Amino acid sequence: MILVIALIALFVWSAVATVVELRRDGHRPTPTDWSRLAGRDLSQQAESGHVYR
């Protein structure tokens, strides 16, 4: 019984630690700033790679 209680406590502790670390890691999805990409213009359109003659 003590082993079961220890395993439950370990699970709860690890789940809480995981949530805390995920909130603290600073990794968040951010939108791409297209103006910082080299050689790209905002008005530039995609070009097809196929040439038909």
C-alpha positions in Angstrom: 0.0 0.0 0.0 2.9 2.3 0.8 4.3 1.6 -2.7 1.0 2.6 -4.3 0.8 5.9 -2.4 4.4 6.6 -3.3 3.8 6.0 -7.0 0.7 8.2 -6.9 2.6 11.0 -5.2 5.4 10.7 -7.8 2.9 10.9 -10.6 1.2 14.0 -9.2 4.6 15.6 -8.5 5.8 14.9 -12.0 2.6 16.2 -13.6 2.7 19.4 -11.7 6.4 19.9 -12.5 5.8 19.3 -16.2 3.0 21.9 -16.3 5.2 24.4 -14.4 8.1 23.9 -16.8 6.0 24.1 -19.9 4.6 27.4 -18.8 8.1 28.8 -17.9 10.1 27.6 -21.0 9.3 30.7 -23.0 8.7 28.8 -26.2 5.6 30.2 -27.8 4.5 30.2 -31.4 5.1 33.6 -33.0 4.0 34.8 -36.4 6.7 35.2 -39.0 7.9 38.7 -39.8 8.1 38.4 -43.6 9.9 41.8 -43.8 13.0 40.3 -42.2 13.5 37.5 -44.8 16.3 38.2 -47.2 15.5 38.7 -50.8 11.7 38.7 -50.3 9.3 41.6 -51.0 5.9 41.6 -49.5 4.4 42.2 -52.9 6.4 39.4 -54.5 4.2 36.5 -55.7 5.1 32.8 -55.8 6.3 31.7 -59.1 5.7 28.3 -60.7 8.7 26.0 -61.0 7.4 24.5 -64.3 7.9 26.0 -67.6 5.5 25.1 -70.4 6.4 25.9 -74.0 
